[in-house]
Amino acid sequence: MRQDVSFNAEGVTLRGWLYKPDSGTSACAAVVMAHGYSAVKEMYLDSYADAFCDAGFAVLVFDNRNFGASDGTPRYEIDPIQQVRDYRNAISFISSLDGIDKNRIGVWGSSYSGGHVLMLGAIDRRVKCVVSQVPFVSGKQLIDRAVRPDHLPALRATLDEDRMRRFSGEIPAMIPAVSEDPALPSAMPQSDAWEWFSVTAQSRAPAWKNEVTLRSIEMLMEYEPGCYVSAISPTPLLMVVAAADHVNPGDLQLGAFNRALEPKKLVVIPGGHFDAYAGPSFDVSSSAAVGWFKQHLSPTVS
């Protein structure tokens, strides 16, 4: 059963869906999940939540602040550290509900939120199990690969100019999240990002808007969730990596997995970054996550 819910996150109302299984009278384990860079919950998170709920877990799916059904300003700004805090607020919310075993909480994240759950698993010990799918690992390394060195000074100058305008009280500058023309500025210039967001938005999330604040790029450049990966242990970590991922390069993901301590498990799916959300790779990624949650969130696990 799915119902609309809302909860307070440090003064901002976040909204999402709560799934409750038909699990009898005993308190059940729960999974908390949110989407990646600029995406909203309608973009296939319901498919994962259905799989987790069918396996006996309660699931809280929420839109990140400033996006989708959630409140927050400036709209379309992505602050990764605040999004990690909002995961923690979501854990507090679901832990307060009747029928939830607060000692059996898992987290799932994909892409940008895949990075969030790496950090979250290291800093919040209420989390008993982590599933990180095609995760963002390092802002510096990603920018070093995505932006030519001779173009970096101009990018930094643009970010500095936007900071001064905001300091003067002007509204934040915006940039497209994706672009059909990879030569034009966008947050995710890869062609498969354009294809996935444009097709998925049209079919599943028509209210999605193709823009983020320019400051979101600056905060991405500063974000290093991979630095936390060795501190996740003893919390179990499953990492799902796409072999041909160009959005979050697969070798960076594999490097992060290698730095993680046990218990951990790696699942490699064919295809690129967005293939995990549908088709055969969805079956692999969702089944792996279900198995990991069952293994580590069962009633016998403390």
N, C-alpha and C positions, 0 to 999 in steps of 0.2 A: 504494500500500500504506500502511495506517495502523497505527501501533503506539502503545501506551501508553508514555509516558516520564515521568521525573521528573528534577529538577535542583535544585541548591542555590542559594538566593537569600539570601545573607547570613545563613545559619543556619536558614532556613526552607525546607522542601521544597515546591516547586511542581510540579504534575502537569498533564499534558496529553496531546496527541496529536502525533505526528510523522508527516507524510506524505512519502513518497519516490516520485518519479516513476520510470518505467522510462526512464532517460536514458542508458543505456550506461555507458561507463567514465569519461567526463569529469565533473569536479566541476560541480555545478549551483548556480544561484542559489537563494536562500531568502527566504521571507517569514515574518515573526514577527507574531503577532496575538493579541489578547486582547479581551474583551468590555467593555461599558460598565457603567453604574451598577447594581451588585448582580447583574447578569446572569452566567450561567455559559455555558460553551462549547457545551453542547448546544442553546442557543437560537440555532440557525441558523448558527453559525460553521462547522459541518461543511460546509454548503452552499458557503460561500465558499472554504473550504480545498480542497474537491473541485475547484472551478473553477480554482483556482490550480495545483493539482497536475496536473490534466489539461493545463494549459498548459506543463508542464515544470518547475515550481518545487517545491523542497522547501518544506514549510510546517510551522511550529511553532505550534500553538494551545495556549494554557495558561489555566488558571483563575487569576484574581487571588488573591493571598494572602487568607486568611480566608474564601474562598468555594469552593464546589464541592468538587472533589477535592483542592485544595491545602490545605496546613497553614497555620497562622497564627492568632494570637489578638491581641485579642479577635475572636471570630467575628463576621462581618457588619459589620466596620469597614472603611471605605473611606478610605484615605489616598492622595490622588492623587500626591503626590511619591514615596511609596514604590512606588506602582504604576509610575511612570515608571522608577524604579531597577530594578524587577523586569523591565520590558522590556529594560533594558540587561543584566541577568543572563541573560535568555533569549537575547539576541544572542550573549553570550559562550558559552553552552551550545551553540547550534547551530553557531557558528563552530568549535567544537572537534571536531565530528563528521567522520568520514571521508565523502568524497563531496560535501562542501559547499565552495563557493567563498566564503571569508570576505570577499572583496572585492566580492561582489555580494549584499548583504543589503538587503532592503526591509522596511518596516513598514506595517501596516494597522491602523487603529483606527476605532471607530464610537462615536458619542455621547460618553460620558466619555472612553473611550480614544481617540476621535477627537481630543480635546484633548491627550491624552498624546502622541500621535505628532507633533503640532505642536511641542510642547516638545522631544521627543526628536530630531526632525530638526534642531533648532537647536543642540543641545548634544552630540550623539554623531555624529561624522563617519564612524563605521563604517557608518552608515545612508546608503545610496546612492539611496533612492527612498522617498517618503512618499505614502500614500493615507489621507486623512482624510475619513471619512464622517459626515455630520450632526453635526459636532463641537461639543462644549462649548467655549465661547470665553472667558467671563468670569463668575466667581462673583458679583462685585459687581453687574454689569449684570443678571444673571439674577434675583438676589434683589430688586433694585430693582423689577423688573417683576412678580415673583411674589408679593411680600409688600407689603401696604399700608403706607405710611410710618408710620401710627399704630400698626401692629402690630409694627413692628421692635423697639421697646424691650422689649416682652414676650418676643419671640423671643430677644433677646440676654440677657435676664435668665434665661431658661430654660437657655440654653447655659452661662452663668456658674454657675448652681446645679449643673448636672451636672458641671462642672469641679471645683467644690469637693467634691462627693460623691466623685468619683474620687480627688481628692487625699487624701481621708480613708480611702481603701481600699475604697470601695463599688464594686460592679460598674457598668459603663456603662449609662446609660439607653438604651432602644431606641425606635424609631419605625417604623411601617410604611413599606416602600419605596413602595407604592402603596395607594390606598384607593378603594373603590367610591363612597364619599361624598366629593366634592371639598371639602366643608366641614370634614372631619375632618383633623387633622394627618397629613401623610405627606411623604416625601422628594420624590415626584413626583405632585403632586395632579391632573395632567391626566387627563381621562377616557380618552383613547386609551392612556395609560400603563397604567391599570388593565386595560383590555381586552386589551392585548398581553401583559402579564405574566401575567395570570390564565389566558388561553387557552394561551399558549405553555408556561407551566409545566405545565399539565395534560397537554398533548399531547407535550411534548418533554423537560421537565426537572422531573419530579414531586418531586424532592428539593429544589428551590429553595424558600427560605424567605422569606416576605414581611416582612423586617425589616432594618434597618441601625441601627448605633449613632447616637445623637443627635449624638455628636461628628463623625460623618461629614458632617452638615449644616454644622457649623462649619468644617470643612476645605474643603468645597465653596465656602463664602462667601469663603475666602481664596485660592482657586485662580484664576490668571489666565494660562492657556496662550496666549491670544491675544497676549499681550505678546511672545511669542517669534517670531511668524510672519514678521516681516521678516528674521530671522536664519537662516531655513531655507536660503535661497539660498546657494550654488549647487546644493544638493540639490533635485532636481525634486519638486514638490508637485502632487498631484491632490486637489482638494476636491470631494466629492459633497454637494450641498445639496438638501434637500427643500423644495419651494416653499411648502408649508403647514405647516412645522414650528413647533409651539407649545411643544415641550419645550425645545429649544435654538433660540431664535428665528432664523428664516432671515436676517433682516437683519443680525444679529450675525455670522453665518457669512459672509455676503457682504462685510461690512466687513472681516473678517479676511482674506478672500481678496484684497481690494483692497490691503491693506497688504503682502501677500506680494510678493516680487520674483521675477523670472523665473529659471529656467523654471517655469511653473505652468500649470494647466489647470483649468477649472471645468466641472462637469457638474451640471445641475439636473434633478432627477427630480420627477415629479408626486406629489401626496399629502403625507402628513405624516411625522413623524419615524420611525415604525416600518414604513412601507410599503417601505422599502429592502430589508427582509429576506426578502420573499417576493413572488410574483406578477411582473407585468411590470417593476416597478421593480427587483426583484432582478436580472433579466436585464440591465437597463441599468447598474446599479451594479457588478455583478460583471464585466461585459464591459469597462466603462471601466477598472476596476482591472487586469484582465488586460492590456489594451492598454498601460496606463501602465507596468506592470512589464516587459512585453516590450520596450517602447521604451527603458527606462532601465537594465534589468538584463541586457541581452544581453551576450554575451562580448566584444563590441567596445567596451563602455563601461568606462572605467577607474574 
